[in-house]
Amino acid sequence: MQKNTALIVVDVQNGFTPGGHLAVAGADQIIPVINQLADSFDNIVITQDWHPENHISFAENHPGKQPYDQIELNYGTQVLWPAHCVQGTQDAELHPALNLPRAQLIIRKGFHPEIDSYSAFMEADRKTVTGLEGYLKARGIDTVYITGIATDFCVAWTAIDASRMGFKTWVIADATRGIDLQGSLQHAWQDMLAAGVKRIYSKALIQTP
């Protein structure tokens, strides 16, 4: 891959893989694909969900509410989740099978107690930035390939923001896994494609001897 291209690996953490507090079915199966893809990239960024215990997105912090209920906050509709990826816990750690020794940056998101964060670029209030856009642009990167968990939430929001910020944006479909909450996976792909995001598969990128 050219120097102006980066691989973004979204939230491949224990909490989102089998056995985690917000496990996505089959999410561990994409890890070997991501590890193999990484050999084709000089620039790699990892994101990590990093919530405080009192995070506003946790159902247990709203009396009478259950996981996957929705509430209205000052920035819009919020899905309530089981507590997950709490700072400093094993649930929040990167999955041990993820092997990206050449990754140059880990962006932690969702650490503001009053704001959820799906996108690697901007939190859910659409005002609070993570700094990733500035980092990539300062390094001359104009093209991003996105992998990780979950396709219909953090991957999709990251991809749509990247496209809106002017990056050429690809989602590597077989290196992502979705939650698919009430049709959310199909809806997310529709939103991504409408925003100019392109879909690609790992075989088009993995270098073969």
ChimeraX attribute file (.defattr): number of C-alpha atoms within 10 A of each C-alpha:
attribute: neighborCount
match mode: 1-to-1
recipient: residues
	/A:1	13
	/A:2	11
	/A:3	13
	/A:4	15
	/A:5	22
	/A:6	23
	/A:7	25
	/A:8	26
	/A:9	26
	/A:10	26
	/A:11	30
	/A:12	29
	/A:13	26
	/A:14	25
	/A:15	25
	/A:16	29
	/A:17	22
	/A:18	15
	/A:19	12
	/A:20	16
	/A:21	18
	/A:22	18
	/A:23	19
	/A:24	19
	/A:25	14
	/A:26	13
	/A:27	22
	/A:28	23
	/A:29	15
	/A:30	19
	/A:31	20
	/A:32	14
	/A:33	19
	/A:34	26
	/A:35	16
	/A:36	16
	/A:37	20
	/A:38	23
	/A:39	15
	/A:40	16
	/A:41	19
	/A:42	16
	/A:43	22
	/A:44	21
	/A:45	21
	/A:46	21
	/A:47	23
	/A:48	20
	/A:49	28
	/A:50	24
	/A:51	26
	/A:52	18
	/A:53	16
	/A:54	15
	/A:55	21
	/A:56	23
	/A:57	26
	/A:58	22
	/A:59	21
	/A:60	18
	/A:61	16
	/A:62	13
	/A:63	7
	/A:64	7
	/A:65	14
	/A:66	15
	/A:67	15
	/A:68	15
	/A:69	11
	/A:70	15
	/A:71	14
	/A:72	9
	/A:73	12
	/A:74	9
	/A:75	12
	/A:76	9
	/A:77	11
	/A:78	18
	/A:79	15
	/A:80	21
	/A:81	18
	/A:82	15
	/A:83	22
	/A:84	24
	/A:85	27
	/A:86	21
	/A:87	17
	/A:88	11
	/A:89	12
	/A:90	14
	/A:91	23
	/A:92	23
	/A:93	19
	/A:94	20
	/A:95	18
	/A:96	10
	/A:97	13
	/A:98	17
	/A:99	15
	/A:100	17
	/A:101	9
	/A:102	13
	/A:103	17
	/A:104	11
	/A:105	14
	/A:106	15
	/A:107	17
	/A:108	17
	/A:109	23
	/A:110	27
	/A:111	19
	/A:112	16
	/A:113	13
	/A:114	15
	/A:115	21
	/A:116	24
	/A:117	27
	/A:118	21
	/A:119	25
	/A:120	31
	/A:121	25
	/A:122	23
	/A:123	20
	/A:124	20
	/A:125	15
	/A:126	13
	/A:127	9
	/A:128	13
	/A:129	17
	/A:130	18
	/A:131	12
	/A:132	18
	/A:133	18
	/A:134	12
	/A:135	12
	/A:136	19
	/A:137	14
	/A:138	9
	/A:139	12
	/A:140	12
	/A:141	18
	/A:142	17
	/A:143	20
	/A:144	23
	/A:145	23
	/A:146	27
	/A:147	32
	/A:148	29
	/A:149	27
	/A:150	24
	/A:151	28
	/A:152	24
	/A:153	19
	/A:154	20
	/A:155	27
	/A:156	28
	/A:157	23
	/A:158	25
	/A:159	32
	/A:160	22
	/A:161	21
	/A:162	28
	/A:163	19
	/A:164	14
	/A:165	13
	/A:166	12
	/A:167	22
	/A:168	18
	/A:169	27
	/A:170	23
	/A:171	28
	/A:172	24
	/A:173	18
	/A:174	17
	/A:175	24
	/A:176	26
	/A:177	24
	/A:178	22
	/A:179	19
	/A:180	16
	/A:181	11
	/A:182	8
	/A:183	10
	/A:184	15
	/A:185	19
	/A:186	15
	/A:187	13
	/A:188	20
	/A:189	19
	/A:190	13
	/A:191	17
	/A:192	25
	/A:193	16
	/A:194	11
	/A:195	16
	/A:196	17
	/A:197	24
	/A:198	18
	/A:199	16
	/A:200	16
	/A:201	13
	/A:202	17
	/A:203	12
	/A:204	8
	/A:205	16
	/A:206	16
	/A:207	12
	/A:208	6
	/A:209	3
